[in-house]
């Protein structure tokens, strides 16, 4: 059984807005530490851990081991590394999802049609009479018109 960081929100409750950083305690190599991430980053980290069958603590511990190893290869001790675990976690999350992204997935998400904000927390609210995905673009995205939360739960 995989240990959880806390009660997991249902996929319908995934954070879809930009929100202030949230501090959470995690265990790294048997030591408690605190990390501050955006709620959407915590959601993504939980999703990745669940998909990989590990706890968030284990995943962060493994990222820390890799981070320390990279520093060692550069001749830097872990205590002198100027890359924080929080930064490494954010880079890991982006790299994990970038590796999983496909042209088909981008198309389904409404990407590549001149609005890089489609399906993100920065998407413009739709006007009452216009479709929300690509209004004025002459394109109908149909099922591709969904929020970031729905996208992240499908990856």
Secondary structure as GFF3:
##gff-version 3
##sequence-region A 1 155
A	DSSP	three_ten_helix	11	13	.	.	.	ID=ss1
A	DSSP	beta_strand	21	28	.	.	.	ID=ss2
A	DSSP	beta_strand	31	38	.	.	.	ID=ss3
A	DSSP	alpha_helix	39	52	.	.	.	ID=ss4
A	DSSP	alpha_helix	56	73	.	.	.	ID=ss5
A	DSSP	three_ten_helix	78	80	.	.	.	ID=ss6
A	DSSP	alpha_helix	85	100	.	.	.	ID=ss7
A	DSSP	alpha_helix	103	108	.	.	.	ID=ss8
A	DSSP	three_ten_helix	142	144	.	.	.	ID=ss9
A	DSSP	alpha_helix	148	154	.	.	.	ID=ss10
###
